[in-house]
Amino acid sequence: MKITLTKQKKAKPDYSKLGFGKYFTDHMLVMDYKDGKWQEPEIMPYQPFALDPSTCVLHYGQGIFEGLKAYKNKDGKITMFRPYDNFRRMNRSAARLCMPALDIEETVENLKKLIMIDEDWIPTEPGTALYIRPTMIATDPMLGVHPGHTYRFFIILSPVGSYYESGLTPTKIMIENEYVRAPLGGTGEAKCMGNYAASLLAGDIANKHGYEQVLWLDAKEKKYVEEVGAMNMFFVFDGVVKTPALVGSILPGITRDSVIRVLEHEGMPVEECRISVDDIRNAIKSGHMDEAFGSGTAAVISPVGVLGIDGEDMVINNFEMGKITAFLYDKLTGIQTGRYADPFGWVVHVN
């Protein structure tokens, strides 16, 4: 691997006021694909890319990405949470968009080198982490709707705090019944750029009505809840945790899987199933909805206090974080940061 270190390091931000995705470290990793194979990777100073105006990704959206985190504990040990699973999912996304696969072992090792170079950017305040954004784009300078022949893979790093400004205060989410995110047979289970662009209008409308996010319904019947733009969803019905089944239009979240496996490990009831809007509405009205929360790399676990359904705000658990939600947040962040043992083999040591 070629390594070119920056000659001018950036000033560090105030780690107590990070927000999410606002600051970027001194270096990035870049690797190009041409002539049917990946070329030598390079770690270089963080800098802009020069792209031809005809570059494929700018016109046809052939691009995918991932999101994961690294942490540093009080002893200075650096860890990542489930990086192999993230790159396995990235390869599945790549296959769906006709893009080349990565060598997962090599990619994780290269990422470790990048993190070690920029380790002084890893925040250690409670609720903070180093966010890792791997991305792959088609780079052919040519118009025409067809898979690219050249690609660029890159990884950038960002010290982050809470994804939501409210932190662990319950969020307000609106169930979207006009626009749809992804139909069966589409790209809903791939982490591709177009999925997020398609979600922006509904999200903007929801924000103007006082909601943080949109909860999407299935595209065919607009009957079953699927996922939130940045999270998978969980609902607790009379002590049973339920989450929408992966039917092909929902992103298979790494944190979602972690939640399910922790619950199973603890002997707590959890089900993957179809959940209708009527199921949710009736459960809230009858007092059988204990709590609701979202899961994702950015927020980890986010309590949901209000669901907007057909213009009606329905309050869950008195707009307070539920016991299961709090347990999962503590357990997952504890495993990630080394406060708790990792019985699942999820934590990967960087140094």
N, C-alpha and C positions, 0 to 999 in steps of 0.2 A: 504494500500500500504506500502511495506517495502521501507525505504529510508536509504541508506548508503552514507554518504558524503565523498568526497575525503579528505585525510589528507595532500595532497600537491597540491595546485592549480597551474595551468600553468601560464606562463608569457603571458600577452596579446600581440597580434600583433599590428603593426602600423595600426590603423583603416583608415588611408588615403591611404594605399597601400595594400588593402585586396585581390584584385583579386576575384576569385570565387572558393569556395570549398577547400581551402588550409588549413584552420585552424578549429579546433573543440574544443568545450567547455569542461568543466571539468566533466560533467555528461551525462548520457544517460538513456533512459528508456528501459527496457527489459521485455517481457512477453511471456511465453511459452504455447503452446497448446498440451495437451496430454489427453488421456482417454476421448476424445470427448468434452473437454471443455477448455476454457482459464483458466490458473492458475493466482495466485496473481501477479500483476505487481510489478516491483522493479525499483527504481531509484538508480543507482550505479555510481561509478567513470567510466569515459570513459576508455575502455580497450579492448584488442583484445578478440575475441571469439576463443575457442578451438573446432574445427570441425573434426570429423572422416574423413579420406580420402574417405570413401564411401558415405558421406552425399549426399542426393538426389539432392540438389540444385546445387552441383558442377558438376553433371553429366547430369542432365536433365533440368536444368534451371527453375525449378518451384519456381519462385520468382517474386515479384511485389514491387513497391515503389510509393511514392508520393513526391511532393515538394510544400511547401508553405512558407510564411514568417511572421515574427513578427517584430514589430516596437516599438520604444519608442519616445514619443513626448517631447517637451521642458518642459512639466510639469511632466515628469516622468511616464506618463501613458503608459502602454504596451498594444498593440493590435495585433490581428492576422487578416488576410484577408481571409475570406470564408473557415475556417477550416472544417466546417460541409460538405461543398460541396466536399472538397478533400477526406474526409473519406467515403462519399457516393460513390465517384468514385472508391476508393480503394476497397470497398466491391463489386462493379461491376467487377473490375479486378479479385478479388479473386474468384468470381463465375465462371468466364471464365476459370480460371486455377485450378478449383477444390480445392480451399483453403477455410478455415473457415472465416466467417464474423466477423467483430469487432462490439462491442457495441459502436456506434458512440458517444453518450453522455458521457459515461465513458472515452472513449479514449480522447476526447477533454479536459475533466476535468483533466485527468492524464497529458496531454501535458502542460496544464496551470501550474501544479505544477513543472514540469521539467523546464519550462521557468523561473518561479519565482526563482528557485534555482540558475540558471545561468544568471540572469537578467543583471549582470554587464558585460556580453559579448555582449550585444545588442549595436551595433554601432549607432551613431546618426548623422554622417556626411551625407550631401546630397548624395543621390544615394546608400546608404548602408542599410542593413537590417540584421536580424538574419534568415538565411535560415534553414528550418526544413525539415528533410528527414526521414519520416516513411518508414519502409521496412518490408516485410514479406518473409520468406524463409522456404522451406521444410527441415526438419532436420533429417529424418529417416536415420540411418546408414545402408543402404541396397541397393544393385543394383537390377534393374528391373524397367521397364517403367510402372509406375502406380502412382496414386496420393499418396502423403505422408500421414502419420497418425499423425506425430508430426510436429509442426511448431514453429518458433521463430518470434515474432514481436518485432521490436526495433525502437527507434527514436533517432537520433543524431542531433546536432545543430551546425551550422557553421556561424560565422559572415562573410558577403560577401559584395563585391562592385559590379561593373558592370560585367555582364556575358561575354561580349565582351571587349577585351582590348581597343578597339576604342571607348567605351562608346556609345554616341549617334551619332557618325559619321556613315553615311550610310554604310551598309555592302554590300559585293559582294557575290551573291549566284548563284550557277550553277544548272541548271535544268538537272537532271539525267535521261538519256534515255536508259541506258543499264540495270543497276541493279534496283530491286524493293524493297520496304520496306515491304509492307503487302498486300496480296490479299483479296478480299471479302471472308468472312467466316473465315479469319485468326484471328490474335490477334491484329490487328492494332488499335482497339478502346480500348484495355486494356493497362495499363501502366506496361508492363512486361519487364523483363530484356532482353529477347531474341530479342525484337524489336530493341534495341539499339545496341546490338552486330551485328545484321544484317546490320546496317547502317554504320559501321566503315570503311569498305573498300572504298565505294563510297566517304565518307567524306574525307578520307585520299587522294584519288586521286584529289578531288576538292581542298583541301588545297595546294597540290603541284602545282596546276595551278593558285594559287592566290585567291581562293575563301574561304570564312569563313564557308559556309554551303552548303548542297545539298537540292534542292527542288525536292521532289519525285513526280513521275507520277503514275497514276493508274496502277495496275499490269496487267490488262486484255488488254487494248488497247494502253497503254502508250501514252495517248492523253490528259488526264485531270490532272491538277496539284492538289496535295493533301496537303502535309504539309512539313515543314522543320524539320530536326532532333530534334531541341529543341523548335520549335515554330509552331503555326498555322499561315497561311498567309492571308493577306488582300490586295486587289488591289482597287484603286480608278479610275473608268472609268467615265470621264466627271462628276465628283462630286458625283457619286454613289459608295458607298463602297460595294465591293463584296468579299465574302470569300467562299472557297470550302465547299459544303454541306457535312454533316456528313452521309456518305453512308455505314459506317461499317468498313472502313479501315483507318479512321482518328481518332486520339485521340481527344475526346471532351474536349478541353482545358477550364479550369476555367477562365483564362484571356480572351480567345476567347469569351466566353459567356459574360464576363464583358464588353468587347468592344461593342458587339452587343447591349447590354441593355443600355449602356451609349448613344450610337448613337440614339437608338430609343427614349430614354428619352429626348434627345436634339432635336428631330424632324428631324434628318438627315437621308437621305435614305440609307438603308443597305439591302443587299440581300445575302441569302445563296443559292448557285447554283453551277452547274458544270462549270468550267472555263477551257477552252482548251489552250494548248500552242499557237495555232494559234490566239486565241482571244487576248492573251497577246502580241504576236509579232506584230500583226496588229495594236493594240491600241498604242503601243509604237511608231511604225513607222509613224502612222498617227497623232500623237500628242494628242490622246484621253486617254492616260494613265497619270493621274495626279500625282500619287504617289503610293508607295507600302510599306508595313511594316509587320513585324512579331509580334506575341504576345505570351507571355509565362510567367510563374512564375519567371524564372531566369532573363530574360531581361526586363520584363514588356512589353515595346513597343520598337521595334528596326526598324529604317528606313532602307529600302533597296534601294541602289543607282544604282546597276548594276545587271542585270540578264544575265547569260551566257546561250545562247540558241544555240545549235548545233555549238559550236565553235565561236559564235559571241557575243561580249559583248554589251548589249543593255542598255544604260544609261537612268535612270528614273529621271525626275524632276531635271536635271542638276546636279545629284549626291548631292542633298540637301534634308534635312528633309522637308516634306510637311506640310502644315498647319493643316490638319486633324491628321496626325501622331503626331505633336507637341501638339495639343489640347488633344489628348487621353493620351499621356504620362503624361502631366501635370494633367489632371483630375484624372486618375487612381492613380498615386502616391500621389496626393493631398488627395484623399479619404483614401488611405492606411495609410498615416501618420497623418491624422487629419487636414490638411490644409483646406480641403473642407468638407462640410456636406456630410453625407452618406444617400441618400434617398432610398437606396436599402436594408438596413439592413445587409450589408456584413461584417462590422467591428465587431469583437468579442473582448470584453475587457478581459484582463488577470488579471489586478489588479484594 
